Amino acid sequence: MRTGRVLFIISILLIFACSLLFIFSEPIFKQLANGLVVDERIQKSDAVLVLGGGSPSRVLEAIDIYNEGFAEKILITRGGRPEGSEYLESKGIKFPEGADLNKFVAEKLGINNKDLVLLPGRVYSTREEAILIKDFALKKGYVSIIVTTSKSHSRRARLIFDRLFKNTGIKIIISPSKYDSFDPDILKINKNHWKRVVLEYEKLVYYYATEIF
């Protein structure tokens, strides 16, 4: 309980600090935004993993990577059930989830179904995705995986995958989607991107508080 209260207070202070930086020190805030982005040189890998969320920008990046010959498979994870979906199913209505949409987009853009892998089970966080793909990759004997995500999420993804894939011998390459419009240089114009910066740093604080310490 005490840890949750401390994290809540830290989050409020972080939001307040970022707001002040955004208003009074835009260059510093842009540096913070740039600090969230990890974009690594891709190389031939066993597969490209589409992290959940960010549809369809993340799967579009994965499709490009596959078409350019850098990955032999496209891996897709399934997140939690959308609220209300069970009710719809009881009425005979199939509500498409993010994983279904990603697979649909890939198929419509010409990706062979045999190269699309919908991983079993459901995941509820980036950490759970990393654990799921680690187990899958070890069983398959993979030596390298490209991970595509949104630009603002790429730093946290790098940290999580580094920690969980340590000593596995599997190389992880982070490739944020070029279809993601996040751009630190236009944060003053796009308030949604500003909110993404604040939210990501809040999640980074939570990550360090719960995983490192």
C-alpha positions as YAML, in Angstrom:
chain: A
units: angstrom
residues:
- id: 1
  name: MET
  ca: [0.00, 0.00, 0.00]
- id: 2
  name: ARG
  ca: [2.80, 2.41, 0.94]
- id: 3
  name: THR
  ca: [4.66, 1.67, -2.31]
- id: 4
  name: GLY
  ca: [1.53, 2.43, -4.34]
- id: 5
  name: ARG
  ca: [1.06, 5.73, -2.51]
- id: 6
  name: VAL
  ca: [4.68, 6.72, -3.09]
- id: 7
  name: LEU
  ca: [4.43, 5.88, -6.79]
- id: 8
  name: PHE
  ca: [1.24, 7.94, -7.04]
- id: 9
  name: ILE
  ca: [2.93, 10.95, -5.43]
- id: 10
  name: ILE
  ca: [5.97, 10.56, -7.70]
- id: 11
  name: SER
  ca: [3.68, 10.40, -10.74]
- id: 12
  name: ILE
  ca: [1.92, 13.62, -9.75]
- id: 13
  name: LEU
  ca: [5.24, 15.39, -9.21]
- id: 14
  name: LEU
  ca: [6.51, 14.08, -12.54]
- id: 15
  name: ILE
  ca: [3.46, 15.38, -14.40]
- id: 16
  name: PHE
  ca: [3.84, 18.75, -12.67]
- id: 17
  name: ALA
  ca: [7.56, 18.93, -13.52]
- id: 18
  name: CYS
  ca: [6.98, 17.98, -17.16]
- id: 19
  name: SER
  ca: [4.23, 20.58, -17.41]
- id: 20
  name: LEU
  ca: [6.60, 23.28, -16.17]
- id: 21
  name: LEU
  ca: [9.28, 22.16, -18.61]
- id: 22
  name: PHE
  ca: [6.80, 22.18, -21.46]
- id: 23
  name: ILE
  ca: [5.66, 25.70, -20.64]
- id: 24
  name: PHE
  ca: [8.94, 27.35, -19.66]
- id: 25
  name: SER
  ca: [11.73, 25.25, -21.14]
- id: 26
  name: GLU
  ca: [10.66, 23.71, -24.42]
- id: 27
  name: PRO
  ca: [14.21, 22.70, -25.53]
- id: 28
  name: ILE
  ca: [14.73, 20.61, -22.37]
- id: 29
  name: PHE
  ca: [11.33, 19.00, -22.78]
- id: 30
  name: LYS
  ca: [12.20, 18.09, -26.38]
- id: 31
  name: GLN
  ca: [15.40, 16.47, -25.16]
- id: 32
  name: LEU
  ca: [13.34, 14.39, -22.75]
- id: 33
  name: ALA
  ca: [11.05, 13.42, -25.63]
- id: 34
  name: ASN
  ca: [14.02, 12.45, -27.81]
- id: 35
  name: GLY
  ca: [15.34, 10.39, -24.92]
- id: 36
  name: LEU
  ca: [12.33, 8.09, -25.23]
- id: 37
  name: VAL
  ca: [13.19, 7.06, -28.78]
- id: 38
  name: VAL
  ca: [15.47, 4.10, -29.52]
- id: 39
  name: ASP
  ca: [16.00, 3.35, -33.20]
- id: 40
  name: GLU
  ca: [18.54, 0.62, -33.93]
- id: 41
  name: ARG
  ca: [20.00, -0.57, -37.20]
- id: 42
  name: ILE
  ca: [18.10, -3.68, -38.22]
- id: 43
  name: GLN
  ca: [19.73, -6.83, -39.50]
- id: 44
  name: LYS
  ca: [18.56, -10.19, -40.78]
- id: 45
  name: SER
  ca: [16.61, -11.88, -37.97]
- id: 46
  name: ASP
  ca: [14.47, -14.92, -37.35]
- id: 47
  name: ALA
  ca: [11.32, -12.88, -36.80]
- id: 48
  name: VAL
  ca: [9.82, -9.46, -36.22]
- id: 49
  name: LEU
  ca: [7.56, -9.03, -33.19]
- id: 50
  name: VAL
  ca: [4.62, -6.60, -33.26]
- id: 51
  name: LEU
  ca: [4.09, -5.30, -29.74]
- id: 52
  name: GLY
  ca: [0.44, -4.84, -28.81]
- id: 53
  name: GLY
  ca: [-1.23, -1.47, -29.21]
- id: 54
  name: GLY
  ca: [-0.48, 1.24, -31.72]
- id: 55
  name: SER
  ca: [-2.53, -0.36, -34.50]
- id: 56
  name: PRO
  ca: [-1.96, -0.22, -37.37]
- id: 57
  name: SER
  ca: [1.36, 1.66, -37.29]
- id: 58
  name: ARG
  ca: [3.33, -1.14, -35.60]
- id: 59
  name: VAL
  ca: [2.18, -3.94, -37.89]
- id: 60
  name: LEU
  ca: [2.85, -1.77, -40.95]
- id: 61
  name: GLU
  ca: [6.47, -1.43, -39.82]
- id: 62
  name: ALA
  ca: [6.68, -5.19, -39.31]
- id: 63
  name: ILE
  ca: [5.31, -5.79, -42.81]
- id: 64
  name: ASP
  ca: [7.97, -3.51, -44.30]
- id: 65
  name: ILE
  ca: [10.70, -5.34, -42.37]
- id: 66
  name: TYR
  ca: [9.38, -8.68, -43.58]
- id: 67
  name: ASN
  ca: [9.08, -7.52, -47.21]
- id: 68
  name: GLU
  ca: [12.62, -6.14, -47.13]
- id: 69
  name: GLY
  ca: [13.88, -9.60, -46.19]
- id: 70
  name: PHE
  ca: [14.98, -8.81, -42.63]
- id: 71
  name: ALA
  ca: [12.59, -11.29, -40.96]
- id: 72
  name: GLU
  ca: [11.15, -14.67, -41.89]
- id: 73
  name: LYS
  ca: [8.12, -14.52, -39.58]
- id: 74
  name: ILE
  ca: [5.82, -11.86, -38.16]
- id: 75
  name: LEU
  ca: [4.88, -12.55, -34.53]
- id: 76
  name: ILE
  ca: [1.69, -11.07, -33.08]
- id: 77
  name: THR
  ca: [0.56, -11.08, -29.45]
- id: 78
  name: ARG
  ca: [-2.99, -10.98, -28.17]
- id: 79
  name: GLY
  ca: [-3.82, -8.52, -25.39]
- id: 80
  name: GLY
  ca: [-6.59, -8.53, -22.84]
- id: 81
  name: ARG
  ca: [-10.20, -8.89, -23.91]
- id: 82
  name: PRO
  ca: [-11.83, -5.55, -24.76]
- id: 83
  name: GLU
  ca: [-14.51, -4.59, -22.27]
- id: 84
  name: GLY
  ca: [-17.94, -5.59, -23.52]
- id: 85
  name: SER
  ca: [-16.61, -8.14, -26.01]
- id: 86
  name: GLU
  ca: [-17.98, -11.10, -24.06]
- id: 87
  name: TYR
  ca: [-21.44, -9.56, -24.16]
- id: 88
  name: LEU
  ca: [-21.17, -9.04, -27.91]
- id: 89
  name: GLU
  ca: [-20.09, -12.65, -28.39]
- id: 90
  name: SER
  ca: [-23.11, -13.80, -26.40]
- id: 91
  name: LYS
  ca: [-25.18, -11.97, -29.04]
- id: 92
  name: GLY
  ca: [-23.34, -13.70, -31.85]
- id: 93
  name: ILE
  ca: [-21.22, -10.65, -32.68]
- id: 94
  name: LYS
  ca: [-17.49, -11.18, -33.21]
- id: 95
  name: PHE
  ca: [-15.65, -8.04, -32.08]
- id: 96
  name: PRO
  ca: [-12.20, -7.79, -33.73]
- id: 97
  name: GLU
  ca: [-9.34, -7.37, -31.29]
- id: 98
  name: GLY
  ca: [-6.01, -5.68, -31.95]
- id: 99
  name: ALA
  ca: [-4.30, -8.97, -32.78]
- id: 100
  name: ASP
  ca: [-7.05, -9.88, -35.25]
- id: 101
  name: LEU
  ca: [-6.76, -6.49, -36.94]
- id: 102
  name: ASN
  ca: [-2.97, -6.79, -37.18]
- id: 103
  name: LYS
  ca: [-3.29, -10.21, -38.79]
- id: 104
  name: PHE
  ca: [-6.02, -8.95, -41.13]
- id: 105
  name: VAL
  ca: [-3.89, -5.99, -42.28]
- id: 106
  name: ALA
  ca: [-0.87, -8.24, -42.88]
- id: 107
  name: GLU
  ca: [-2.90, -10.72, -44.91]
- id: 108
  name: LYS
  ca: [-4.52, -7.97, -46.99]
- id: 109
  name: LEU
  ca: [-1.08, -6.56, -47.77]
- id: 110
  name: GLY
  ca: [0.08, -9.88, -49.13]
- id: 111
  name: ILE
  ca: [1.84, -11.58, -46.23]
- id: 112
  name: ASN
  ca: [1.66, -15.36, -46.50]
- id: 113
  name: ASN
  ca: [-0.47, -16.78, -43.71]
- id: 114
  name: LYS
  ca: [2.17, -19.40, -42.89]
- id: 115
  name: ASP
  ca: [4.57, -16.58, -41.96]
- id: 116
  name: LEU
  ca: [2.10, -14.96, -39.55]
- id: 117
  name: VAL
  ca: [2.32, -16.36, -36.03]
- id: 118
  name: LEU
  ca: [-0.37, -15.43, -33.52]
- id: 119
  name: LEU
  ca: [1.20, -16.33, -30.18]
- id: 120
  name: PRO
  ca: [-0.99, -18.27, -27.73]
- id: 121
  name: GLY
  ca: [-2.50, -16.79, -24.59]
- id: 122
  name: ARG
  ca: [-3.11, -13.21, -23.59]
- id: 123
  name: VAL
  ca: [-0.67, -10.59, -22.34]
- id: 124
  name: TYR
  ca: [-1.43, -7.46, -20.37]
- id: 125
  name: SER
  ca: [1.86, -5.55, -20.43]
- id: 126
  name: THR
  ca: [5.10, -5.17, -22.36]
- id: 127
  name: ARG
  ca: [6.81, -7.26, -19.69]
- id: 128
  name: GLU
  ca: [4.36, -10.12, -20.23]
- id: 129
  name: GLU
  ca: [4.90, -9.85, -23.98]
- id: 130
  name: ALA
  ca: [8.65, -10.11, -23.48]
- id: 131
  name: ILE
  ca: [8.28, -13.19, -21.28]
- id: 132
  name: LEU
  ca: [5.95, -14.83, -23.80]
- id: 133
  name: ILE
  ca: [8.24, -14.22, -26.77]
- id: 134
  name: LYS
  ca: [11.32, -15.28, -24.81]
- id: 135
  name: ASP
  ca: [9.80, -18.69, -24.09]
- id: 136
  name: PHE
  ca: [8.65, -19.03, -27.69]
- id: 137
  name: ALA
  ca: [12.01, -17.95, -29.13]
- id: 138
  name: LEU
  ca: [14.00, -20.33, -26.92]
- id: 139
  name: LYS
  ca: [11.81, -23.26, -27.99]
- id: 140
  name: LYS
  ca: [12.23, -22.30, -31.65]
- id: 141
  name: GLY
  ca: [15.97, -21.77, -31.36]
- id: 142
  name: TYR
  ca: [15.82, -18.15, -32.50]
- id: 143
  name: VAL
  ca: [19.03, -16.13, -32.31]
- id: 144
  name: SER
  ca: [17.67, -12.67, -33.11]
- id: 145
  name: ILE
  ca: [14.31, -10.85, -33.08]
- id: 146
  name: ILE
  ca: [13.34, -7.40, -34.30]
- id: 147
  name: VAL
  ca: [10.80, -5.69, -32.05]
- id: 148
  name: THR
  ca: [8.61, -2.99, -33.54]
- id: 149
  name: THR
  ca: [6.66, -0.57, -31.40]
- id: 150
  name: SER
  ca: [5.76, 3.12, -31.23]
- id: 151
  name: LYS
  ca: [8.56, 5.67, -31.00]
- id: 152
  name: SER
  ca: [7.72, 6.93, -27.52]
- id: 153
  name: HIS
  ca: [7.49, 3.36, -26.20]
- id: 154
  name: SER
  ca: [10.80, 2.18, -27.68]
- id: 155
  name: ARG
  ca: [13.05, 3.19, -24.73]
- id: 156
  name: ARG
  ca: [10.96, 1.33, -22.19]
- id: 157
  name: ALA
  ca: [10.69, -1.66, -24.52]
- id: 158
  name: ARG
  ca: [14.50, -1.70, -24.83]
- id: 159
  name: LEU
  ca: [14.91, -1.74, -21.04]
- id: 160
  name: ILE
  ca: [12.35, -4.49, -20.50]
- id: 161
  name: PHE
  ca: [13.67, -6.76, -23.24]
- id: 162
  name: ASP
  ca: [17.29, -6.20, -22.17]
- id: 163
  name: ARG
  ca: [16.47, -7.31, -18.65]
- id: 164
  name: LEU
  ca: [14.41, -10.35, -19.59]
- id: 165
  name: PHE
  ca: [16.60, -11.57, -22.46]
- id: 166
  name: LYS
  ca: [19.86, -11.26, -20.55]
- id: 167
  name: ASN
  ca: [22.00, -14.40, -20.89]
- id: 168
  name: THR
  ca: [19.59, -16.01, -23.39]
- id: 169
  name: GLY
  ca: [21.92, -15.52, -26.36]
- id: 170
  name: ILE
  ca: [19.04, -13.97, -28.31]
- id: 171
  name: LYS
  ca: [19.73, -10.58, -29.88]
- id: 172
  name: ILE
  ca: [16.93, -8.02, -29.62]
- id: 173
  name: ILE
  ca: [16.74, -5.14, -32.10]
- id: 174
  name: ILE
  ca: [14.31, -2.29, -31.43]
- id: 175
  name: SER
  ca: [12.76, -0.73, -34.54]
- id: 176
  name: PRO
  ca: [10.09, 1.93, -33.84]
- id: 177
  name: SER
  ca: [7.48, 2.41, -36.53]
- id: 178
  name: LYS
  ca: [8.06, 5.14, -39.08]
- id: 179
  name: TYR
  ca: [4.27, 5.27, -39.40]
- id: 180
  name: ASP
  ca: [4.06, 6.62, -35.85]
- id: 181
  name: SER
  ca: [3.64, 10.40, -36.09]
- id: 182
  name: PHE
  ca: [5.35, 11.08, -32.74]
- id: 183
  name: ASP
  ca: [7.88, 13.87, -33.28]
- id: 184
  name: PRO
  ca: [9.60, 15.74, -30.41]
- id: 185
  name: ASP
  ca: [10.04, 18.77, -32.69]
- id: 186
  name: ILE
  ca: [6.30, 19.41, -32.95]
- id: 187
  name: LEU
  ca: [5.30, 18.70, -29.36]
- id: 188
  name: LYS
  ca: [4.18, 22.31, -28.94]
- id: 189
  name: ILE
  ca: [1.68, 21.77, -31.72]
- id: 190
  name: ASN
  ca: [0.54, 18.24, -30.95]
- id: 191
  name: LYS
  ca: [-0.73, 18.07, -27.37]
- id: 192
  name: ASN
  ca: [-1.41, 14.34, -27.71]
- id: 193
  name: HIS
  ca: [2.31, 13.72, -28.22]
- id: 194
  name: TRP
  ca: [3.06, 15.86, -25.19]
- id: 195
  name: LYS
  ca: [0.77, 13.62, -23.14]
- id: 196
  name: ARG
  ca: [2.59, 10.56, -24.46]
- id: 197
  name: VAL
  ca: [5.90, 11.92, -23.16]
- id: 198
  name: VAL
  ca: [4.49, 12.47, -19.68]
- id: 199
  name: LEU
  ca: [2.81, 9.06, -19.63]
- id: 200
  name: GLU
  ca: [5.96, 7.25, -20.77]
- id: 201
  name: TYR
  ca: [8.13, 8.86, -18.11]
- id: 202
  name: GLU
  ca: [5.53, 7.98, -15.53]
- id: 203
  name: LYS
  ca: [5.71, 4.35, -16.71]
- id: 204
  name: LEU
  ca: [9.51, 4.47, -16.66]
- id: 205
  name: VAL
  ca: [9.40, 5.59, -13.03]
- id: 206
  name: TYR
  ca: [7.07, 2.71, -12.25]
- id: 207
  name: TYR
  ca: [9.34, 0.28, -14.13]
- id: 208
  name: TYR
  ca: [12.44, 1.33, -12.19]
- id: 209
  name: ALA
  ca: [10.55, 1.31, -8.88]
- id: 210
  name: THR
  ca: [9.14, -2.19, -9.34]
- id: 211
  name: GLU
  ca: [11.75, -3.99, -11.45]
- id: 212
  name: ILE
  ca: [15.09, -2.51, -10.45]
- id: 213
  name: PHE
  ca: [14.75, -1.67, -6.79]
...
